[in-house]
Amino acid sequence: MVQLKTVRVPKHWLWVFLIASLLLCNQTAVAQTTNDGTITGTVRNGTTDKPAPEGTEVILYAYNSSYTRTETMTTTLDADGRFQFSLTDQPDDWVYLASTTYQELSFSSNIASLTSGQPLDLSLTVYEPTSDPADVVIDQLRISLEVVGQEVQVQELYVMNNEGTAVFTGSGDSGTVQFNLPANAQAITFERGMGPNSGFFPTSDVIQQDGRWVDTIALRPGPNSLTLRVTYQLPPADRLDLSRQLPYQTNNITVALPDDGLTFAADGWQQQSTQSVGEKGVILSYAQSDLAKESQLSLTFSGSPTPLQSTSLTTSSTGDWIISLGILLLVTFVGFRLLRPKARPAMMPQLATAGTAPSPSKNDKAERWQLLFALADLDNAYKNGKLSEAEYQQQRQEIKAHLRSIWEIE
């Protein structure tokens, strides 16, 4: 039986970014100051566009500048879906997050800090669940191939949208988002990411069921609701067949492979510009767009490819490089809009803090966001009884140690 896991539907990276902002600031010891204030907000149902039910519990979490949860408070909604918390003597470097559970799914607000004398609005939106996959869309699918020893390694990068106004939870024990992979795929791994070109973290939430792979995390409404990378190997053969039926409408697909003797049967595909990449050779790329749900995707290859000769290139870094090239080629094919996040005015709220934060590299920042995201998920799993105290503390210390090592490098 598939156990559907609780999902925090709102934009996790909003509060992750803010906690990261606090951590990046100069933390020279100063006299602690405190604030009194009021946190208010409303909880609306984004599916029905009505207030959430009266009496619904809202939990307020406080976090300090060491990314540790320090206080938890609860209240309930009134008849208009409003809530309020009155706070006194709160350290001014704390930040706050409101959360509620609706239809067995957890939803959270943005995160922000108190400003003395001004109420802080932490409104949030909940959604109805749905088992109907009609609004699930593969916005981008990028497939790269390379030869590793005598086998072909394949990476598939999925960027999924939920274009409806309900959380897709799947039906019964069927899981949520489905992924169709070749039957002879071996050494399959799944990794979640924050975006098409960000860092990735291994996940065990994608499981095999009835010959297919399914996610067990609900898919929130909105663009870029899921970014998932799948890596697997295929045994040597004169003909490779990655063909499959697409379970959802698919907006854009690119295929990238080295020009080393492996031939792609490209009927129906549009070839992109050939890219010369020095020691890595030449990369060929092909694209399709606007494929309907349940379309048959033809992906067949023949020939005798040449294994990589450079021992300085690891399998993962080479595959990542080809995926990155696929992103650039995809821009040429379908336009710049696909690499730009959809407009979200509240995406990067500014937190007023003293001092100027250093400017870490894009990759370091993405990794920090991922680790902070992992901390939040770990806290939520512990709260819901998914982890023992010992497991929770061990995993939390490991993540925090990794976070500290990143900051200490600078």
C-alpha beads as a LAMMPS data file, in Angstrom:
LAMMPS data file: protein, C-alpha beads

410 atoms
409 bonds

1 atom types
1 bond types

-500.0 500.0 xlo xhi
-500.0 500.0 ylo yhi
-500.0 500.0 zlo zhi

Masses

1 110.0

Atoms # bond

1 1 1 0.000 0.000 0.000
2 1 1 1.279 3.439 -0.896
3 1 1 1.325 5.747 2.127
4 1 1 0.830 9.264 0.788
5 1 1 3.155 11.606 2.634
6 1 1 2.135 14.963 3.997
7 1 1 3.208 17.919 1.859
8 1 1 3.657 21.557 2.780
9 1 1 1.993 23.074 -0.230
10 1 1 3.234 26.701 -0.183
11 1 1 6.543 28.016 -1.449
12 1 1 9.066 26.400 0.925
13 1 1 11.955 28.396 -0.475
14 1 1 10.404 31.666 0.753
15 1 1 11.054 30.936 4.385
16 1 1 14.214 28.988 3.621
17 1 1 15.607 32.067 1.892
18 1 1 14.773 34.223 4.889
19 1 1 16.399 31.879 7.384
20 1 1 19.422 31.758 5.099
21 1 1 19.448 35.556 5.077
22 1 1 19.609 35.584 8.858
23 1 1 22.452 33.089 8.864
24 1 1 24.440 35.068 6.332
25 1 1 24.289 38.246 8.347
26 1 1 27.076 39.305 10.685
27 1 1 26.445 37.465 13.932
28 1 1 28.806 39.465 16.152
29 1 1 27.601 39.321 19.729
30 1 1 25.413 42.299 20.605
31 1 1 22.951 43.100 23.347
32 1 1 19.697 41.237 22.693
33 1 1 16.690 43.463 22.034
34 1 1 13.070 42.345 22.126
35 1 1 9.799 43.211 20.445
36 1 1 6.152 43.092 21.358
37 1 1 3.765 42.579 18.516
38 1 1 0.772 40.910 16.945
39 1 1 0.746 38.254 14.242
40 1 1 -2.488 38.058 12.305
41 1 1 -3.701 36.468 9.121
42 1 1 -6.438 34.638 7.292
43 1 1 -6.639 31.103 5.993
44 1 1 -8.445 30.873 2.665
45 1 1 -9.292 27.871 0.571
46 1 1 -7.639 28.403 -2.809
47 1 1 -9.896 25.816 -4.447
48 1 1 -13.242 27.236 -3.298
49 1 1 -12.071 30.846 -2.722
50 1 1 -13.763 30.796 0.697
51 1 1 -12.428 31.078 4.265
52 1 1 -11.202 27.879 5.888
53 1 1 -13.648 26.370 8.421
54 1 1 -14.149 28.057 11.779
55 1 1 -12.244 26.297 14.551
56 1 1 -9.402 25.116 12.308
57 1 1 -6.187 25.020 14.339
58 1 1 -3.322 27.299 13.328
59 1 1 0.174 26.732 14.718
60 1 1 2.765 29.504 14.951
61 1 1 6.413 28.453 14.926
62 1 1 9.272 30.740 15.984
63 1 1 12.842 30.183 14.745
64 1 1 16.003 31.839 15.993
65 1 1 19.024 32.891 13.949
66 1 1 20.589 29.448 14.478
67 1 1 17.720 27.874 12.481
68 1 1 16.324 26.201 15.607
69 1 1 12.628 26.098 16.411
70 1 1 12.273 27.974 19.686
71 1 1 8.545 28.348 20.385
72 1 1 5.249 26.835 19.256
73 1 1 1.873 28.509 19.827
74 1 1 -1.620 27.504 18.731
75 1 1 -4.948 29.221 18.130
76 1 1 -8.077 28.607 16.056
77 1 1 -9.825 30.406 13.204
78 1 1 -12.887 32.539 13.721
79 1 1 -15.954 32.448 11.456
80 1 1 -14.208 34.645 8.862
81 1 1 -11.103 32.470 8.712
82 1 1 -8.969 34.902 10.743
83 1 1 -6.372 34.153 13.421
84 1 1 -4.257 36.253 15.794
85 1 1 -1.288 35.765 18.105
86 1 1 -0.218 38.389 20.665
87 1 1 3.499 38.247 21.461
88 1 1 5.587 39.944 24.143
89 1 1 9.323 40.173 24.760
90 1 1 10.260 38.359 21.563
91 1 1 13.931 38.551 20.447
92 1 1 14.119 40.763 17.394
93 1 1 16.164 38.239 15.395
94 1 1 13.423 35.593 15.512
95 1 1 11.291 34.791 12.508
96 1 1 7.817 33.249 12.396
97 1 1 5.926 30.739 10.307
98 1 1 2.198 29.925 10.510
99 1 1 0.996 26.446 9.616
100 1 1 -2.275 24.552 9.475
101 1 1 -3.488 21.104 8.504
102 1 1 -6.430 20.692 6.141
103 1 1 -7.708 17.426 4.678
104 1 1 -4.647 15.671 6.171
105 1 1 -2.254 17.961 4.268
106 1 1 -0.001 20.544 5.907
107 1 1 0.139 24.124 4.574
108 1 1 2.448 26.962 5.622
109 1 1 2.728 30.727 5.289
110 1 1 5.708 32.793 4.255
111 1 1 8.187 33.461 7.042
112 1 1 8.893 36.950 8.359
113 1 1 10.026 38.897 11.415
114 1 1 8.169 41.248 13.736
115 1 1 8.435 44.993 13.345
116 1 1 7.774 46.866 16.572
117 1 1 4.377 48.536 16.549
118 1 1 3.157 46.922 13.317
119 1 1 1.081 43.735 12.987
120 1 1 2.703 40.950 10.984
121 1 1 0.466 39.272 8.395
122 1 1 1.127 35.537 7.958
123 1 1 -1.928 34.638 5.904
124 1 1 -1.874 31.317 4.108
125 1 1 -3.843 29.328 1.561
126 1 1 -5.078 25.742 1.760
127 1 1 -6.371 23.612 -1.101
128 1 1 -8.777 20.749 -1.566
129 1 1 -7.235 17.406 -2.543
130 1 1 -7.998 15.806 -5.892
131 1 1 -7.329 12.397 -7.398
132 1 1 -7.861 13.697 -10.938
133 1 1 -4.528 14.062 -12.820
134 1 1 -6.058 16.232 -15.583
135 1 1 -4.098 19.325 -14.488
136 1 1 -0.744 17.560 -14.067
137 1 1 1.682 18.618 -16.812
138 1 1 5.287 17.710 -17.623
139 1 1 6.512 21.197 -18.436
140 1 1 10.036 20.045 -19.320
141 1 1 11.617 16.632 -19.784
142 1 1 15.353 16.549 -20.527
143 1 1 17.028 13.251 -21.320
144 1 1 20.802 12.818 -21.597
145 1 1 22.830 9.740 -22.495
146 1 1 26.494 8.933 -22.010
147 1 1 28.615 5.787 -22.133
148 1 1 30.128 4.585 -18.853
149 1 1 32.296 1.518 -19.294
150 1 1 30.217 -0.981 -21.245
151 1 1 26.875 0.505 -20.214
152 1 1 24.868 3.546 -21.168
153 1 1 23.915 5.891 -18.352
154 1 1 20.732 7.901 -18.741
155 1 1 19.583 10.966 -16.817
156 1 1 16.024 12.239 -17.082
157 1 1 15.113 15.608 -15.584
158 1 1 11.416 16.291 -14.992
159 1 1 9.904 19.692 -14.235
160 1 1 6.230 19.231 -13.345
161 1 1 3.365 21.730 -13.109
162 1 1 0.005 21.424 -11.389
163 1 1 -2.172 23.801 -13.389
164 1 1 -5.277 23.320 -11.268
165 1 1 -6.415 24.762 -7.934
166 1 1 -6.315 21.523 -5.936
167 1 1 -3.535 19.386 -4.505
168 1 1 -3.045 16.253 -6.586
169 1 1 -2.974 13.344 -4.131
170 1 1 -3.548 10.441 -6.498
171 1 1 -6.223 7.800 -6.104
172 1 1 -6.226 5.355 -3.223
173 1 1 -3.001 3.360 -3.151
174 1 1 -1.832 4.468 -6.605
175 1 1 0.597 7.178 -5.458
176 1 1 0.708 10.585 -7.103
177 1 1 2.896 11.539 -10.082
178 1 1 3.793 8.603 -12.332
179 1 1 7.093 8.037 -14.166
180 1 1 7.483 5.494 -16.972
181 1 1 11.023 4.106 -17.360
182 1 1 12.471 1.376 -19.586
183 1 1 11.787 -2.135 -18.283
184 1 1 15.502 -3.021 -18.388
185 1 1 16.666 0.067 -16.469
186 1 1 19.156 -0.795 -13.720
187 1 1 20.628 1.002 -10.686
188 1 1 17.770 3.508 -10.657
189 1 1 18.100 6.536 -8.358
190 1 1 15.755 9.476 -7.797
191 1 1 16.741 12.953 -6.602
192 1 1 14.621 15.995 -5.808
193 1 1 15.706 19.502 -6.721
194 1 1 14.541 23.065 -6.168
195 1 1 14.726 23.903 -9.850
196 1 1 15.880 22.634 -13.230
197 1 1 19.499 23.724 -12.671
198 1 1 19.831 23.626 -8.881
199 1 1 21.316 21.112 -6.460
200 1 1 19.637 17.724 -5.980
201 1 1 19.144 15.499 -2.957
202 1 1 18.442 11.733 -2.948
203 1 1 14.853 10.774 -2.185
204 1 1 13.219 7.492 -1.221
205 1 1 9.705 8.837 -1.745
206 1 1 9.468 7.477 -5.309
207 1 1 8.588 3.779 -5.253
208 1 1 7.927 1.033 -7.762
209 1 1 4.402 -0.273 -8.019
210 1 1 2.873 -2.573 -10.639
211 1 1 5.809 -2.119 -13.005
212 1 1 5.848 1.699 -12.865
213 1 1 7.361 4.314 -10.606
214 1 1 5.182 6.659 -8.556
215 1 1 5.839 9.542 -6.200
216 1 1 4.249 9.424 -2.742
217 1 1 4.347 13.191 -2.194
218 1 1 1.270 15.217 -3.119
219 1 1 1.705 17.750 -5.936
220 1 1 0.857 21.314 -4.916
221 1 1 -0.851 23.714 -7.345
222 1 1 1.342 25.995 -9.403
223 1 1 4.286 25.951 -11.839
224 1 1 7.484 24.043 -11.053
225 1 1 5.675 22.064 -8.375
226 1 1 8.137 19.211 -8.699
227 1 1 11.674 18.920 -10.044
228 1 1 12.917 15.339 -10.118
229 1 1 16.042 13.796 -11.618
230 1 1 16.154 10.081 -12.452
231 1 1 19.451 8.322 -13.193
232 1 1 19.729 4.734 -14.423
233 1 1 21.904 2.425 -16.506
234 1 1 21.077 0.238 -19.488
235 1 1 22.986 -2.966 -20.270
236 1 1 24.996 -3.056 -23.513
237 1 1 22.974 -3.847 -26.626
238 1 1 23.043 -3.175 -30.365
239 1 1 19.781 -1.276 -30.009
240 1 1 18.610 0.814 -27.060
241 1 1 14.906 1.499 -26.647
242 1 1 13.789 4.197 -24.206
243 1 1 10.356 4.559 -25.801
244 1 1 7.393 4.946 -23.505
245 1 1 3.908 6.344 -23.190
246 1 1 3.757 9.822 -21.686
247 1 1 1.376 9.751 -18.699
248 1 1 0.669 13.497 -18.884
249 1 1 0.563 16.359 -21.337
250 1 1 4.178 17.270 -22.062
251 1 1 5.173 20.759 -23.152
252 1 1 8.835 20.305 -24.085
253 1 1 11.301 17.418 -24.440
254 1 1 15.001 17.524 -25.304
255 1 1 17.384 14.624 -25.862
256 1 1 21.164 15.154 -25.638
257 1 1 23.819 12.559 -26.490
258 1 1 27.514 12.578 -27.400
259 1 1 28.379 12.191 -31.087
260 1 1 30.475 9.068 -30.488
261 1 1 28.884 6.358 -32.615
262 1 1 25.487 6.218 -30.909
263 1 1 22.790 6.995 -33.505
264 1 1 19.379 8.391 -32.597
265 1 1 16.336 7.512 -34.698
266 1 1 15.219 11.125 -34.889
267 1 1 12.043 10.887 -36.987
268 1 1 9.628 13.507 -35.663
269 1 1 12.367 15.310 -33.723
270 1 1 13.904 18.671 -34.538
271 1 1 17.706 18.654 -34.404
272 1 1 19.284 21.552 -32.540
273 1 1 22.654 23.190 -33.055
274 1 1 25.615 20.854 -32.550
275 1 1 27.805 21.856 -29.602
276 1 1 31.568 21.301 -29.456
277 1 1 32.669 20.868 -25.845
278 1 1 36.424 20.316 -25.946
279 1 1 37.546 17.092 -24.307
280 1 1 33.962 15.947 -23.955
281 1 1 33.609 15.875 -27.743
282 1 1 30.497 16.962 -29.599
283 1 1 26.973 16.932 -28.172
284 1 1 23.956 16.332 -30.403
285 1 1 20.559 17.571 -29.274
286 1 1 16.987 17.009 -30.466
287 1 1 13.684 18.502 -29.343
288 1 1 9.905 18.054 -29.488
289 1 1 7.076 20.077 -28.005
290 1 1 3.358 19.964 -27.255
291 1 1 2.756 16.235 -26.852
292 1 1 -0.693 15.166 -25.671
293 1 1 -1.341 12.935 -22.666
294 1 1 -0.793 9.233 -23.469
295 1 1 1.271 10.080 -26.558
296 1 1 3.771 7.406 -27.536
297 1 1 7.284 8.817 -27.270
298 1 1 9.741 7.116 -29.634
299 1 1 13.314 6.968 -28.275
300 1 1 15.492 4.372 -30.012
301 1 1 19.266 4.337 -30.449
302 1 1 21.650 2.075 -32.338
303 1 1 25.379 1.756 -32.950
304 1 1 28.482 1.106 -30.883
305 1 1 29.286 4.142 -28.754
306 1 1 32.792 4.896 -27.497
307 1 1 33.247 4.914 -23.698
308 1 1 34.511 8.093 -22.051
309 1 1 38.304 8.224 -22.064
310 1 1 38.870 10.981 -19.510
311 1 1 39.175 9.611 -15.977
312 1 1 38.998 13.121 -14.549
313 1 1 35.292 13.341 -15.319
314 1 1 33.007 11.601 -12.903
315 1 1 29.781 10.087 -14.103
316 1 1 27.610 12.536 -12.207
317 1 1 29.485 15.660 -13.259
318 1 1 29.446 14.676 -16.917
319 1 1 25.748 13.882 -16.831
320 1 1 25.053 17.150 -15.045
321 1 1 27.025 18.997 -17.705
322 1 1 25.006 17.416 -20.526
323 1 1 21.766 18.232 -18.692
324 1 1 22.943 21.846 -18.338
325 1 1 23.709 21.991 -22.042
326 1 1 20.240 20.625 -22.689
327 1 1 18.833 23.569 -20.756
328 1 1 20.671 26.022 -22.996
329 1 1 19.554 24.209 -26.138
330 1 1 15.997 24.130 -24.876
331 1 1 16.092 27.909 -24.591
332 1 1 16.966 28.105 -28.284
333 1 1 14.061 25.841 -29.173
334 1 1 11.170 27.078 -27.045
335 1 1 12.213 30.535 -25.874
336 1 1 13.744 32.150 -22.858
337 1 1 10.517 32.077 -20.854
338 1 1 11.024 28.445 -19.872
339 1 1 14.094 29.134 -17.762
340 1 1 12.563 32.085 -15.981
341 1 1 10.376 31.404 -12.935
342 1 1 6.775 32.413 -13.331
343 1 1 6.046 35.806 -11.778
344 1 1 5.705 35.491 -8.018
345 1 1 5.787 38.918 -6.346
346 1 1 6.345 37.415 -2.899
347 1 1 9.105 35.091 -4.065
348 1 1 11.965 36.993 -2.449
349 1 1 10.655 39.029 0.495
350 1 1 13.301 41.176 2.157
351 1 1 14.100 40.750 5.824
352 1 1 15.406 43.860 7.572
353 1 1 18.634 42.921 9.324
354 1 1 21.731 44.792 10.374
355 1 1 24.870 44.489 8.318
356 1 1 25.424 43.304 4.775
357 1 1 25.338 39.631 3.913
358 1 1 28.126 38.164 1.807
359 1 1 27.301 37.000 -1.704
360 1 1 27.759 33.232 -1.929
361 1 1 27.953 31.513 -5.280
362 1 1 24.735 30.370 -6.933
363 1 1 25.546 26.696 -6.338
364 1 1 26.407 27.250 -2.655
365 1 1 23.230 29.218 -2.105
366 1 1 21.123 26.508 -3.770
367 1 1 22.725 23.879 -1.532
368 1 1 22.038 25.961 1.576
369 1 1 18.414 26.380 0.600
370 1 1 18.146 22.632 0.062
371 1 1 19.656 21.864 3.455
372 1 1 17.393 24.334 5.216
373 1 1 14.473 22.849 3.320
374 1 1 15.577 19.412 4.533
375 1 1 15.665 20.688 8.123
376 1 1 12.104 21.939 7.813
377 1 1 10.906 18.620 6.398
378 1 1 12.738 16.763 9.141
379 1 1 11.015 18.866 11.820
380 1 1 7.658 18.208 10.192
381 1 1 8.286 14.447 9.965
382 1 1 9.248 14.324 13.657
383 1 1 6.190 16.329 14.642
384 1 1 3.936 13.880 12.768
385 1 1 5.501 10.828 14.408
386 1 1 7.426 9.619 11.350
387 1 1 10.777 9.582 13.176
388 1 1 11.937 8.526 16.619
389 1 1 13.678 11.038 18.854
390 1 1 17.052 9.365 18.230
391 1 1 16.607 9.342 14.438
392 1 1 15.433 12.946 14.453
393 1 1 18.350 14.231 16.525
394 1 1 20.964 12.282 14.534
395 1 1 19.690 13.454 11.138
396 1 1 19.256 17.033 12.354
397 1 1 22.822 17.194 13.644
398 1 1 24.166 15.818 10.355
399 1 1 22.338 18.471 8.326
400 1 1 23.373 21.263 10.695
401 1 1 27.002 20.117 10.576
402 1 1 26.907 20.263 6.774
403 1 1 25.383 23.740 6.927
404 1 1 28.096 24.971 9.282
405 1 1 30.834 23.567 7.040
406 1 1 29.450 25.517 4.071
407 1 1 29.433 28.801 5.956
408 1 1 32.878 28.181 7.470
409 1 1 34.388 27.863 3.967
410 1 1 33.687 31.546 3.459

Bonds

1 1 1 2
2 1 2 3
3 1 3 4
4 1 4 5
5 1 5 6
6 1 6 7
7 1 7 8
8 1 8 9
9 1 9 10
10 1 10 11
11 1 11 12
12 1 12 13
13 1 13 14
14 1 14 15
15 1 15 16
16 1 16 17
17 1 17 18
18 1 18 19
19 1 19 20
20 1 20 21
21 1 21 22
22 1 22 23
23 1 23 24
24 1 24 25
25 1 25 26
26 1 26 27
27 1 27 28
28 1 28 29
29 1 29 30
30 1 30 31
31 1 31 32
32 1 32 33
33 1 33 34
34 1 34 35
35 1 35 36
36 1 36 37
37 1 37 38
38 1 38 39
39 1 39 40
40 1 40 41
41 1 41 42
42 1 42 43
43 1 43 44
44 1 44 45
45 1 45 46
46 1 46 47
47 1 47 48
48 1 48 49
49 1 49 50
50 1 50 51
51 1 51 52
52 1 52 53
53 1 53 54
54 1 54 55
55 1 55 56
56 1 56 57
57 1 57 58
58 1 58 59
59 1 59 60
60 1 60 61
61 1 61 62
62 1 62 63
63 1 63 64
64 1 64 65
65 1 65 66
66 1 66 67
67 1 67 68
68 1 68 69
69 1 69 70
70 1 70 71
71 1 71 72
72 1 72 73
73 1 73 74
74 1 74 75
75 1 75 76
76 1 76 77
77 1 77 78
78 1 78 79
79 1 79 80
80 1 80 81
81 1 81 82
82 1 82 83
83 1 83 84
84 1 84 85
85 1 85 86
86 1 86 87
87 1 87 88
88 1 88 89
89 1 89 90
90 1 90 91
91 1 91 92
92 1 92 93
93 1 93 94
94 1 94 95
95 1 95 96
96 1 96 97
97 1 97 98
98 1 98 99
99 1 99 100
100 1 100 101
101 1 101 102
102 1 102 103
103 1 103 104
104 1 104 105
105 1 105 106
106 1 106 107
107 1 107 108
108 1 108 109
109 1 109 110
110 1 110 111
111 1 111 112
112 1 112 113
113 1 113 114
114 1 114 115
115 1 115 116
116 1 116 117
117 1 117 118
118 1 118 119
119 1 119 120
120 1 120 121
121 1 121 122
122 1 122 123
123 1 123 124
124 1 124 125
125 1 125 126
126 1 126 127
127 1 127 128
128 1 128 129
129 1 129 130
130 1 130 131
131 1 131 132
132 1 132 133
133 1 133 134
134 1 134 135
135 1 135 136
136 1 136 137
137 1 137 138
138 1 138 139
139 1 139 140
140 1 140 141
141 1 141 142
142 1 142 143
143 1 143 144
144 1 144 145
145 1 145 146
146 1 146 147
147 1 147 148
148 1 148 149
149 1 149 150
150 1 150 151
151 1 151 152
152 1 152 153
153 1 153 154
154 1 154 155
155 1 155 156
156 1 156 157
157 1 157 158
158 1 158 159
159 1 159 160
160 1 160 161
161 1 161 162
162 1 162 163
163 1 163 164
164 1 164 165
165 1 165 166
166 1 166 167
167 1 167 168
168 1 168 169
169 1 169 170
170 1 170 171
171 1 171 172
172 1 172 173
173 1 173 174
174 1 174 175
175 1 175 176
176 1 176 177
177 1 177 178
178 1 178 179
179 1 179 180
180 1 180 181
181 1 181 182
182 1 182 183
183 1 183 184
184 1 184 185
185 1 185 186
186 1 186 187
187 1 187 188
188 1 188 189
189 1 189 190
190 1 190 191
191 1 191 192
192 1 192 193
193 1 193 194
194 1 194 195
195 1 195 196
196 1 196 197
197 1 197 198
198 1 198 199
199 1 199 200
200 1 200 201
201 1 201 202
202 1 202 203
203 1 203 204
204 1 204 205
205 1 205 206
206 1 206 207
207 1 207 208
208 1 208 209
209 1 209 210
210 1 210 211
211 1 211 212
212 1 212 213
213 1 213 214
214 1 214 215
215 1 215 216
216 1 216 217
217 1 217 218
218 1 218 219
219 1 219 220
220 1 220 221
221 1 221 222
222 1 222 223
223 1 223 224
224 1 224 225
225 1 225 226
226 1 226 227
227 1 227 228
228 1 228 229
229 1 229 230
230 1 230 231
231 1 231 232
232 1 232 233
233 1 233 234
234 1 234 235
235 1 235 236
236 1 236 237
237 1 237 238
238 1 238 239
239 1 239 240
240 1 240 241
241 1 241 242
242 1 242 243
243 1 243 244
244 1 244 245
245 1 245 246
246 1 246 247
247 1 247 248
248 1 248 249
249 1 249 250
250 1 250 251
251 1 251 252
252 1 252 253
253 1 253 254
254 1 254 255
255 1 255 256
256 1 256 257
257 1 257 258
258 1 258 259
259 1 259 260
260 1 260 261
261 1 261 262
262 1 262 263
263 1 263 264
264 1 264 265
265 1 265 266
266 1 266 267
267 1 267 268
268 1 268 269
269 1 269 270
270 1 270 271
271 1 271 272
272 1 272 273
273 1 273 274
274 1 274 275
275 1 275 276
276 1 276 277
277 1 277 278
278 1 278 279
279 1 279 280
280 1 280 281
281 1 281 282
282 1 282 283
283 1 283 284
284 1 284 285
285 1 285 286
286 1 286 287
287 1 287 288
288 1 288 289
289 1 289 290
290 1 290 291
291 1 291 292
292 1 292 293
293 1 293 294
294 1 294 295
295 1 295 296
296 1 296 297
297 1 297 298
298 1 298 299
299 1 299 300
300 1 300 301
301 1 301 302
302 1 302 303
303 1 303 304
304 1 304 305
305 1 305 306
306 1 306 307
307 1 307 308
308 1 308 309
309 1 309 310
310 1 310 311
311 1 311 312
312 1 312 313
313 1 313 314
314 1 314 315
315 1 315 316
316 1 316 317
317 1 317 318
318 1 318 319
319 1 319 320
320 1 320 321
321 1 321 322
322 1 322 323
323 1 323 324
324 1 324 325
325 1 325 326
326 1 326 327
327 1 327 328
328 1 328 329
329 1 329 330
330 1 330 331
331 1 331 332
332 1 332 333
333 1 333 334
334 1 334 335
335 1 335 336
336 1 336 337
337 1 337 338
338 1 338 339
339 1 339 340
340 1 340 341
341 1 341 342
342 1 342 343
343 1 343 344
344 1 344 345
345 1 345 346
346 1 346 347
347 1 347 348
348 1 348 349
349 1 349 350
350 1 350 351
351 1 351 352
352 1 352 353
353 1 353 354
354 1 354 355
355 1 355 356
356 1 356 357
357 1 357 358
358 1 358 359
359 1 359 360
360 1 360 361
361 1 361 362
362 1 362 363
363 1 363 364
364 1 364 365
365 1 365 366
366 1 366 367
367 1 367 368
368 1 368 369
369 1 369 370
370 1 370 371
371 1 371 372
372 1 372 373
373 1 373 374
374 1 374 375
375 1 375 376
376 1 376 377
377 1 377 378
378 1 378 379
379 1 379 380
380 1 380 381
381 1 381 382
382 1 382 383
383 1 383 384
384 1 384 385
385 1 385 386
386 1 386 387
387 1 387 388
388 1 388 389
389 1 389 390
390 1 390 391
391 1 391 392
392 1 392 393
393 1 393 394
394 1 394 395
395 1 395 396
396 1 396 397
397 1 397 398
398 1 398 399
399 1 399 400
400 1 400 401
401 1 401 402
402 1 402 403
403 1 403 404
404 1 404 405
405 1 405 406
406 1 406 407
407 1 407 408
408 1 408 409
409 1 409 410
